[in-house]
Amino acid sequence: MDGRFFLFYKFRTMRMGTDDAEHREFQRRYIRGQPDSNQGDDQRPAYKLRADDRVTRVGRVLRRTKPR
């Protein structure tokens, strides 16, 4: 920051080394425009899985409290 070193922490919200096949299939359906692929609403569309098993418990809290 301003040419100085600083300490910061990075938290992972997803487990490492897990299978992402379900997410890839969701993205394929979304790109094709299939109506069941958008799990959001008119105000805020969702471009990712709502209930992703790869997200950790702490990750759910971090994602829920992130600034929008």
C-alpha positions as CSV (number, residue, x, y, z in Angstrom):
1,M,0.0,0.0,0.0
2,D,1.6,3.3,-1.1
3,G,4.8,1.3,-1.7
4,R,4.8,-0.2,1.8
5,F,4.3,-3.8,2.8
6,F,1.3,-4.6,4.8
7,L,-0.3,-7.7,6.4
8,F,-3.6,-9.0,5.3
9,Y,-5.5,-12.3,5.8
10,K,-7.2,-14.2,3.0
11,F,-9.9,-16.6,3.9
12,R,-11.0,-19.4,1.6
13,T,-14.7,-19.9,1.3
14,M,-14.6,-23.2,-0.5
15,R,-12.9,-26.6,0.2
16,M,-9.9,-27.4,-1.9
17,G,-9.6,-30.4,-4.1
18,T,-13.3,-31.0,-4.5
19,D,-15.2,-32.0,-7.7
20,D,-16.6,-29.0,-9.6
21,A,-18.7,-31.0,-12.1
22,E,-22.0,-29.8,-10.7
23,H,-20.9,-26.2,-11.0
24,R,-19.7,-26.7,-14.6
25,E,-23.0,-28.2,-15.6
26,F,-24.9,-25.3,-14.0
27,Q,-22.8,-22.9,-16.0
28,R,-23.4,-24.8,-19.3
29,R,-27.2,-24.6,-18.6
30,Y,-26.9,-20.9,-17.8
31,I,-25.0,-20.1,-21.0
32,R,-27.5,-22.1,-23.1
33,G,-30.3,-19.9,-21.5
34,Q,-32.2,-22.7,-19.9
35,P,-34.8,-21.1,-17.5
36,D,-34.0,-23.4,-14.5
37,S,-30.4,-22.3,-14.5
38,N,-31.0,-18.8,-13.1
39,Q,-31.7,-19.4,-9.4
40,G,-32.0,-15.7,-8.5
41,D,-34.9,-13.3,-9.0
42,D,-35.6,-10.3,-11.3
43,Q,-33.8,-7.9,-9.0
44,R,-30.6,-9.9,-8.4
45,P,-29.9,-12.9,-10.8
46,A,-27.7,-15.7,-9.4
47,Y,-24.8,-16.8,-11.6
48,K,-23.7,-19.5,-9.2
49,L,-25.1,-22.4,-7.3
50,R,-27.2,-21.4,-4.3
51,A,-26.5,-24.6,-2.3
52,D,-22.9,-25.5,-3.3
53,D,-21.5,-28.4,-1.2
54,R,-18.0,-27.1,-1.7
55,V,-18.6,-24.0,0.5
56,T,-17.4,-24.3,4.1
57,R,-19.4,-23.2,7.1
58,V,-17.2,-20.2,7.7
59,G,-17.4,-19.5,3.9
60,R,-21.2,-19.3,4.1
61,V,-20.9,-16.6,6.8
62,L,-18.3,-14.7,4.9
63,R,-20.3,-14.8,1.7
64,R,-23.5,-13.8,3.5
65,T,-21.8,-10.8,5.2
66,K,-19.8,-9.5,2.2
67,P,-20.4,-6.0,1.0
68,R,-22.4,-5.8,-2.2
